[in-house]
């Protein structure tokens, strides 16, 4: 799982989820594998809330996600 959190008032949930996907993809690429998403979610920021996104994933052999 990778989670990403923004700064209060300066980010949105979808952007944080995209950042989490990017980090997960980079991790799998470093292992010579591809990202396979299991689950993902996002939480919008607001007054007293920080935007966040998270991705549950696994790294699989190239071509296994198709």
C-alpha positions in Angstrom: 0.0 0.0 0.0 1.1 3.5 -0.8 -0.5 6.6 0.7 -0.1 10.2 -0.1 -1.2 13.2 1.9 -1.4 16.9 0.8 -1.0 20.1 2.7 -4.2 21.5 4.2 -6.0 23.7 1.7 -3.4 23.1 -1.1 -4.3 19.8 -2.6 -7.2 17.6 -3.7 -7.9 13.9 -3.3 -7.6 12.9 -6.9 -4.1 14.5 -7.1 -3.0 12.6 -4.0 -4.3 9.3 -5.4 -2.4 10.0 -8.7 0.8 10.7 -6.7 0.3 7.4 -4.8 -0.2 5.5 -8.1 3.0 7.1 -9.4 5.0 6.1 -6.4 3.6 2.5 -6.6 4.4 2.3 -10.3 8.0 3.5 -9.7 8.5 0.9 -7.0 7.3 -1.9 -9.2 9.4 -0.6 -12.1 12.5 -0.6 -9.8 11.8 -4.4 -9.3 11.5 -4.9 -13.0 7.7 -5.6 -12.7 4.4 -3.9 -13.5 1.9 -2.4 -11.1 -1.4 -4.2 -10.6 -3.9 -2.2 -8.7 -6.0 -4.0 -6.1 -7.9 -1.1 -4.6 -7.6 2.7 -4.4 -9.4 5.5 -2.6 -9.2 9.2 -2.1 -10.4 11.7 0.6 -11.1 15.3 -0.3 -9.6 18.0 1.9 -11.6 20.7 3.5 -11.8 22.8 6.6 -9.7 20.9 9.1 -9.1 18.0 6.7 -6.1 17.1 4.6 -6.7 15.6 1.2 -5.3 12.0 0.8 -5.1 9.1 -1.6 -4.1 5.5 -1.2 -3.4 2.6 -3.5 -3.4 -1.1 -2.6 -1.3 -2.9 -5.2 1.0 -5.7 -6.0 3.9 -6.0 -8.5 3.6 -8.7 -11.1 5.7 -10.0 -14.0 5.6 -7.9 -17.2 2.6 -8.7 -19.3 0.7 -10.4 -16.5 -1.7 -7.4 -16.1 -3.1 -7.7 -19.7 
